[in-house]
Amino acid sequence: MSDKKVIAVVGATGAQGGGLARAILNDKNGPFVVRALTRDVNSDKARALAAAGAEVVAADLDDPGSLERAFAGAHGVYCVTFFWNHFSPEKELENARAMAQAAKHAGIQHAIWSTFEDTRTWVPLGDDRMPTLMGKYKVPHFDSKADAHAAFTGLGVPTTFLLTSFYWDNLIYFGMGPKRGPDGVLALTLPMGDKKLPGIAAEDIGGCAYGIFKRGSEFIGKTVGVAGGHPTGAQMAASLTKALGEEVRYNAVTPEAYRSFGFPGAEDLGNMFQFKRDFEADYCGARDLTLARSLNPALQTFDQWLAQNGSRIPVAP
Ligand SMILES: NC(=O)c1ccc[n+]([C@@H]2O[C@H](COP(=O)([O-])OP(=O)(O)OC[C@H]3O[C@@H](n4cnc5c(N)ncnc54)[C@H](OP(=O)(O)O)[C@@H]3O)[C@@H](O)[C@H]2O)c1
C-alpha cells in the first residue's frame, strides 16, 4: 500500500482544483496522491482524472455529509467555492463553513482555503466611494470568502489562506476578451486606469497550492498571495497586440461605467476593479511574484500564457 498522503481536492474538475490535481498527478515521485471531488463521477472530466490516476469520489458542497465522507483519511484538503455558479455570498459562506467543519471532523493536517481580501477593511460600508451591494458587501465575492476565514480559524483547522488573482482565462471564458469597437479596432476594456492588475493562469493557482502543501507546516496560519504577473491594462493590450497579430487598444473606463454594463455581476466586478485600482500597492504587495514562482516554478507570465492560449481568445472577425 502507498504511504503517500491524500490531498482531497474540491473542484478537481474545474480550474483551480484541476490545476492542483494535475500538479499532484504529474509529480509521480511526490509525497501526495490526489482524491478528486466531483458531483458526477461519470463526467468526461472526472473519468479523465481517474484515467490519469486520481481517486475520484462523489461530493457536493451543498451536502455536508458527502464532504465528511470525502475528506475522511485525507492529509490535506483544497477548499474552493463557486460564486459565479450562484451569485450568492450567503451560499458561498455556507459552503465554506461546511468544508471547514468537514476538515475539522476528519482531523485534516493542512487545509488551503482559496480566498480574497475583505475589501470592507479598506472601504467600510459607510464609505460611498463605491456602492454597498446586497446590504453588507462592497465586493460580494471577495468579502464573503473573507467572512469564511473565521470558520476555519474558529474550528482550529490548520489552514493556509490563499489569495488568488484575476484569471487570464477570463479573456477566453468570461467574456472579458478584446471586443471590436465601432471603428473596427479591438479594445480591452478594464476600469483599472494606469494601475497594475495582478493576474494568473487559473491552472497555475493549483500549482502554487501544490507548492504550499509540499512545504508542509511553513504556511499554516499564514496568508499567501499568488500571481503570475502584475501587468497594467496598457501592458496587457500591448501583449495582446503581439499575440493576436492585430492592434488591441486599452479602453480604460471608469468603475462607474463598468458597474453599469448590466451583465450579471457587473456591479460586483466594477467594485472589485476599483478596489484593485485604488489600493494597488496593498493588492499587488499581497501577491509577491517571487514567492509565487518559488511555490510553482512553472508559473506563467501573461506573455507565456498568451503564447499557449492566445488563439483560444474569441475575437469577432
Ligand atoms: N474568474 C476569476 O478571475 C477568478 C479569479 C480568482 C478566483 N476566482 C474564484 O474561483 C472560484 C471558482 O473556482 P474555479 O474557477 O476553479 O471553478 P470552476 O472552474 O468553475 O470549477 C468548478 C468545478 O467545481 C465543481 N462544483 C461546482 N459546484 C459544486 C458543488 N456544489 N459541489 C461540489 N463541486 C462543485 C464542478 O465540478 P463537478 O461538475 O464535477 O461537480 C466544477 O468542475 C469562484 O469562487 C471565484 O470567485 C475566480
The ligand as an SDF file (V2000), in Angstrom:
LIG
                    3D

 48 52  0  0  0  0  0  0  0  0999 V2000
  -12.5810   34.2040  -12.6560 N   0  0  0  0  0  0  0  0  0  0  0  0
  -11.5840   34.7330  -11.9520 C   0  0  0  0  0  0  0  0  0  0  0  0
  -10.8420   35.6160  -12.4080 O   0  0  0  0  0  0  0  0  0  0  0  0
  -11.2980   34.2290  -10.5750 C   0  0  0  0  0  0  0  0  0  0  0  0
  -10.0710   34.5730  -10.0120 C   0  0  0  0  0  0  0  0  0  0  0  0
   -9.7710   34.1120   -8.7360 C   0  0  0  0  0  0  0  0  0  0  0  0
  -10.7140   33.3800   -8.0380 C   0  0  0  0  0  0  0  0  0  0  0  0
  -11.9140   33.0810   -8.6000 N   0  0  0  0  0  0  0  0  0  0  0  0
  -12.8680   32.3080   -7.7950 C   0  0  0  0  0  0  0  0  0  0  0  0
  -12.7550   30.9710   -8.2000 O   0  0  0  0  0  0  0  0  0  0  0  0
  -13.9110   30.2900   -7.7250 C   0  0  0  0  0  0  0  0  0  0  0  0
  -14.2580   29.1960   -8.6960 C   0  0  0  0  0  0  0  0  0  0  0  0
  -13.1890   28.3080   -8.8570 O   0  0  0  0  0  0  0  0  0  0  0  0
  -12.8450   27.6610  -10.2520 P   0  0  0  0  0  0  0  0  0  0  0  0
  -12.6680   28.7740  -11.2590 O   0  0  0  0  0  0  0  0  0  0  0  0
  -11.7520   26.6900  -10.0390 O   0  0  0  0  0  0  0  0  0  0  0  0
  -14.2060   26.9410  -10.6010 O   0  0  0  0  0  0  0  0  0  0  0  0
  -14.6470   26.2210  -11.9550 P   0  0  0  0  0  0  0  0  0  0  0  0
  -13.5440   26.0890  -12.9340 O   0  0  0  0  0  0  0  0  0  0  0  0
  -15.9190   26.8550  -12.3790 O   0  0  0  0  0  0  0  0  0  0  0  0
  -14.8840   24.7340  -11.4330 O   0  0  0  0  0  0  0  0  0  0  0  0
  -15.9750   24.4120  -10.8500 C   0  0  0  0  0  0  0  0  0  0  0  0
  -15.8840   22.9000  -10.5500 C   0  0  0  0  0  0  0  0  0  0  0  0
  -16.3860   22.7730   -9.2490 O   0  0  0  0  0  0  0  0  0  0  0  0
  -17.3490   21.8220   -9.1740 C   0  0  0  0  0  0  0  0  0  0  0  0
  -18.5430   22.2710   -8.4370 N   0  0  0  0  0  0  0  0  0  0  0  0
  -19.4140   23.2430   -8.7580 C   0  0  0  0  0  0  0  0  0  0  0  0
  -20.3780   23.3040   -7.8320 N   0  0  0  0  0  0  0  0  0  0  0  0
  -20.0960   22.3520   -6.9150 C   0  0  0  0  0  0  0  0  0  0  0  0
  -20.7320   21.8890   -5.7290 C   0  0  0  0  0  0  0  0  0  0  0  0
  -21.9040   22.4120   -5.3100 N   0  0  0  0  0  0  0  0  0  0  0  0
  -20.1500   20.8990   -5.0300 N   0  0  0  0  0  0  0  0  0  0  0  0
  -19.0040   20.3340   -5.4510 C   0  0  0  0  0  0  0  0  0  0  0  0
  -18.3650   20.6970   -6.5760 N   0  0  0  0  0  0  0  0  0  0  0  0
  -18.9250   21.6900   -7.2940 C   0  0  0  0  0  0  0  0  0  0  0  0
  -17.6880   21.4320  -10.5930 C   0  0  0  0  0  0  0  0  0  0  0  0
  -17.3740   20.0930  -10.6620 O   0  0  0  0  0  0  0  0  0  0  0  0
  -18.4370   18.9140  -10.9760 P   0  0  0  0  0  0  0  0  0  0  0  0
  -19.3840   19.4510  -12.0010 O   0  0  0  0  0  0  0  0  0  0  0  0
  -17.5160   17.8540  -11.4850 O   0  0  0  0  0  0  0  0  0  0  0  0
  -19.0710   18.6110   -9.6710 O   0  0  0  0  0  0  0  0  0  0  0  0
  -16.7490   22.2290  -11.4850 C   0  0  0  0  0  0  0  0  0  0  0  0
  -15.9740   21.4520  -12.3570 O   0  0  0  0  0  0  0  0  0  0  0  0
  -15.0010   31.3570   -7.5680 C   0  0  0  0  0  0  0  0  0  0  0  0
  -15.4470   31.4050   -6.2420 O   0  0  0  0  0  0  0  0  0  0  0  0
  -14.3160   32.6580   -7.9750 C   0  0  0  0  0  0  0  0  0  0  0  0
  -14.6850   33.7490   -7.1780 O   0  0  0  0  0  0  0  0  0  0  0  0
  -12.2060   33.4590   -9.8720 C   0  0  0  0  0  0  0  0  0  0  0  0
  1  2  1  0
  2  3  2  0
  2  4  1  0
  4  5  1  0
  4 48  2  0
  5  6  2  0
  6  7  1  0
  7  8  2  0
  8  9  1  0
  8 48  1  0
  9 10  1  0
  9 46  1  0
 10 11  1  0
 11 12  1  0
 11 44  1  0
 12 13  1  0
 13 14  1  0
 14 15  2  0
 14 16  1  0
 14 17  1  0
 17 18  1  0
 18 19  2  0
 18 20  1  0
 18 21  1  0
 21 22  1  0
 22 23  1  0
 23 24  1  0
 23 42  1  0
 24 25  1  0
 25 26  1  0
 25 36  1  0
 26 27  1  0
 26 35  1  0
 27 28  2  0
 28 29  1  0
 29 30  1  0
 29 35  2  0
 30 31  1  0
 30 32  2  0
 32 33  1  0
 33 34  2  0
 34 35  1  0
 36 37  1  0
 36 42  1  0
 37 38  1  0
 38 39  2  0
 38 40  1  0
 38 41  1  0
 42 43  1  0
 44 45  1  0
 44 46  1  0
 46 47  1  0
M  CHG  2   8   1  16  -1
M  END
$$$$
